[in-house]
Amino acid sequence: MKRIIQSLGAVSALAFAVGMAAPAAAQDTVGACLITKTDINPFFVKMKEGATAKAEELGIELSTYAGKVDGDHETQVQAIETCIASGAKGILITASDTKAIVPVVQQARDAGLLVIALDTPLEPIDSADATFATDNFLAGELIGQWAAATMGDDAANAKIAMLDLAESQPSVGVLRDQGFLTGFGIDIKDPSRWGDEDDPRIVGNEVTSGNEEGGRTAIESLMIQEPGINVIYTINEPAAAGAYEALKAFGREDDVLIVSVDGGCPGVQNVADGVIGATSQQYPLLMASLGVEAIAAWAKDGTKPEPTEGKDFFDTGVALVTGEPADGVESIDVAEGMDKCWG
């Protein structure tokens, strides 16, 4: 059986620890909040789906909030303040600005709420009570290793476009970017930020807001700088889809490697269709459902979730999905990726 990089035993252990909370009695309804970056990105749609299903199962009253666009920090601040005022027991959040959100998160914790970061660690990571996430550095590293192995000797002459998330450099974007470059064999300088690298193979960094339009305009800009781009790193699959559309306009869609992170069903289909060469698959439904279980356990007896051994967060797993395996890089095929997509 091919490995999903994070033992299922650890996931089962957490489920055992926090998943035994019985539904609350009607007179003691436990309130929880899910706050995502947007409610449009399919990743966050699946996260909401997982949280909603688990809340219904456990008898938890779930309120959901989302920014208008990726990067809408103020709406997330207002949502946390609303959750505090409502008497919720816990908050699950994918923060748009992982540094600026910390003061209001601390207000929530001071008020007795359990705050769990999903997918995107806060900065510092212990600003939340716990983090349930993909190992985002590893997710980036896997696609970097795959791209380098696929190019072989030509990797030494790569011309790489880096399609990042936002100028504020939230942790998830930094980790994936720096992981990719490390996997490709490029010196990352300061691992806490992107854009300071001096390797001549990097054409440049553009931000995408994690959506198709952003991916398209980013590649249009970078192709003007360097028409010979042959590798594109993308923060997520919507950005990858936009980048591909831009390549089509330049007549380059068949000779550029695109790699990404998400592993959603549309993204895996894009791997099957040759739009994306390889993607690192995450499991947002699992993140959110475990988060709701953790809030239930906190409300019941004050139990807090524990991180994965050797890490400062609970690792919900990652697997490289590709139709073209590369020597020395562990992966799963498209059929398995489609079966697991965002479970």
N, C-alpha and C positions, 0 to 999 in steps of 0.2 A: 504493500500500500504506500503510495507516495505521501510524503510528509507535508502537512500544513504546518508551517514553522511556528509552533507554540503548541505544547502538548494539550490534547483534548482532556487529559487527566486533570490539568490545572483548571480548565474551564469547568469540568464536572465538580471539582473540589469547591470552587466558588459557588456553583449552583447549589451544592449541598449545604454550604455554610449560610447562604442568604436566601435560598429558594424555598425554605420550609415555612415561611411566614404564611399563616392562614389568613384568608380574607377578613378584613376588619368588620366588626359589627357595625350596623348602620349608624348607631349613635356615636361611634368613634371613627368615622371615616377619615382615612389618612389621605392628605392632599400631597400631590407631587407636581413638579413643573418640568417640562422639557423645553429648552430654549435652543433653537438651531440658528445657523447663519442665514438661511433662507428657507422658504417652503416650496421652492421651485426645483432646485437641484435634486435629481432622483436619489442621490445618496441620503439626503436628509428626509426625503419622503419615506424611504425604507426605514430609516431610524425611527421616525414617528410611528410607522406601522408596527414596529417591534415593541415600542414603549406602550402603545395603545392596547395591543393584544395582551401584554403581560399585566398591565394595570387592570384590565377587565377581569383577567383570571384571578388576581389577588384582591379584588374589591377596592382598588385605590382610585381616588378621584384625580385624574390627570388633566392638567391644563397645559396647553401648548402655545408657544410663542415663536416668532421668527423675525429676523431682520428683513427689511424690504429688498436689500441686495446683500451680497457677500461684502462684509466690511461695515455694515450698519451697526456700529458700536452702541450708539445712543439708544436704539430700540431695545437692545439686549439689556442695557442698564435699567431701563424702565421696566422691563419684564421681571428682572430680579427684585426690584423694589415692590412690584405688585405681588410677587410670590411671598415675600416677607410679610407684607400687610395681610395677605389672605390666610396666614397661619399654616402654610405648607410645611411638611416635614423634610422635604428635600428638593434639590434642584439638579437636573441633568443639563449640561450646557456644552455646546460647541462654540467656543468664543471666537468672535471676529477679530478682536484685538486682545491678544493673550496677556499683554502687560497692563493696558489701561483698565481692564475689567476687574483687576485684583482688588481694589479698595471696596467696591460694592459686593464682591464675593465675600470679603471679610465681614462686611456688615451682616450678610446672610448667616455666616457661620457663627458670628457673635450672638445672633438671634436664635441659635439652636438648630438651624437647618443643616442637613448633610448636603454638601456640594460635591458633585462628581463631574469631572470633565470627561466628555466623550470625544474620542478621536483626536482632539487638539489639546495638548497639554498647556496648562497655564504657565506663566513665567513669573516667579519660579514655580516648578511643578507642585510643590507642597502648599501652594496657595489654595488648592482644592483639597478636600478630605481624601479623595482618591481619583485616579484617572483610569478609565477603561479605553484602551486604544490599540490600534495596529502599532507595531514597531515601525514607525514611519521612516526612520533612517534605514532600516533593513529593507522596507518596501522599495525605497529609492535605490538602495545598493543592488538589489536583485535585477532591476531593469537596467542599471548601469553595467553590471556584469554581463547581462545578456547582450546588450548592444555592442559591447567591446568584443565579446566572443564571436558574435555574428559577423562583425566587420573583419575580424582577424587582423592581418597585417595592415589593412587600410585604416584601422583605428588610430594609427599614428598620424594620419593626415586628415582626421575627421574635422568637419566644420559643424559645430554644435550650436543649435538655438535653444536657449533656456527659457521656457514659458512658465513663469512663476505665478504666485497668487496675488499678492498685494504689496504695495510699497512699505506698509507697516511691518512686513516680514513676520507674520504670525508663526508660531513654533512649527506647526504642521508643514508649512511651506518651506521653512529653513531645513527641517529634517529630511524631507524628500529630496530637495535640491542637492543638499550636501551628501546625502546617501548615494544619489545617482552619480555625482562626480567621483566620489570615492570608488564606487563599483567600476567606473570607466577607467580608473587609474589616474585621476587628476588631483593634484595637490589642492586641498580646500582652504588652506590658510586658517582663518578664524571660523571654526565650525558653528558658531552661534549666529552667523549672518551669511547671506549669499551676496555675490557680486564683487568680492574682493580678490577673486582668483586672477592670476596673470597668465594662465596657460593659453597660448595662441590658438588652440583649437576651439575655444569658446568665442562664438561670434558676438554674443551679447545676451542680456537678460531683459525680458519684457514681462509686464504683469498682465493678467488675463481676467481677474475677478472670478476665475474658475468657471467661465461660461464660454459658449461657442463663439459669440461675437468677439469676446476678448482674445480667444485663440486665433481667430481669423485676422484681426487687425495686428496682433503681435507678430505673426509670421509675415504679413505684408510689409511691416516696418523692417524686420530683420533681413528679409530677402533683398530689400533695396540696398542694405549694407553689404550683404554677401550672397549673391545669387547661387553660389555653390554649396549652400547648406545641405548636409546629407544625414544629419541626425537631429531629431527634435525631442527634447525632454518636455513633458507636459505635466503640470501639477495634478490634473485629473482628466477624466475621459471627455467631458463636455469641451474642455479646452483643446483636447486632441482632435475631436471632430471638427472644430472650427479651423484648426491648423490644416487639416487635410483638405478642407474646402478651399483654403487659400492656395495650397499647393496645386490643386487642380487648375486654378486660374493661371498659374505659372507653367502648367504642363509638366510638373515635377512629381506628381502623386505616386508614380511607380518606382522612383529611385531615391526615396528618402525614408529612413527608418524613423518611425514615431513610437515612442514608449510612454507609458502613463501609469497612473495609480488609481484604483477604485475597484475594478472587477465587478461592476454592475452588469446586469444582463445585457443592456444595450452596448456596453463597452466590450463585453466578451463576444457579442455578435460582430462588433467591429474588428475584433481580432480574427474571427472566422472569415470575414469579408476582405481582410488585407488592409484595412484602414490603419489599424494599430498593430505593430509587430509583436509587442508583449505588454502585459499590464500586471501590476501587483494587486491581487484581490484582497479586499478587506471584508469585514463582516459586521456592518452597522446594525443590522437587526439584533444580532447577538449582543453587541455593546449596549444597546438601549434596553433590551429585556433584562440583562444582568443588572443594569443600573436601577431599574424599577425594583427588582428583587432586593437590591442593597438598601434602597430607601424603606422598603417594607420591614427589613430586619432592623434597621436603625429605629424606626417608629416602635417596633415591638419591644426591643430590649437594649437599644443603644449599641448594637454590634456594628462595627465598621469593617468594610472589606479590606483584605490584605493584598498587597501587590504580588506579582509573580516573583518567585525566588530569583534574586540576583538583579532585579530591575526595580525602578521606582514607580512603576505603573503596572496595572493588570493587563497583560498582553493577550489580546483576543485573536491573534493569529494573522498570518499572511501567506499567500501562495502565488507564485509566478504563473501566469496563464499565457501560453503561446501555442501556436500551431507549428512552430519551427524551433524545436528544442536545440539548445546550444550545449556543446560539451562542457562539463564541469559546472553547469548552472542548473540547479534542481528546479523542476517545473511540473505543472499539470497540464493536460491537454484541454482543448476547447470544450469537448464534451463534458469533462469533469468540472471545468470552470462554469459552464452553463448550469450544471446540476447544483452547484454550490452558490451561484451568484447571489450575494447579499443575504445569505441565510443567517 
